[in-house]
Amino acid sequence: MLLLQGGANEVNPVMAALIYRSVAMFAALKMGMTGLGVLLMVFLARYRFMRLMRVEWALYGVLFAYVSLVCYEFWIIKSPVDLPIL
């Protein structure tokens, strides 16, 4: 929310439409979708995705991407200079 107030844009069109209607619904849906996706992947961790790789490795990839995104967002918030927000 801090980034959105600072001029960032929500790139997901569904969530972008929702943010201006209800911030509480936006936050609940965003956390709910993330939580359900993670629970589904944890439940299916031993299965193979398209017979190529185990879902467990996709879960690690999503975790790495999410942690990287959160670190980048913290870096933007803490940055002393005005950086363009992508």
Secondary structure, 3 states (H helix, E strand, C coil): CHHHHCCCCCCCHHHHHHHCCCHHHHHHHHHHHHHHHHHHHHHCCCCEECCCEEHHHHHHHHHHHHHHHHHHHHHHHHCCCCCCCC
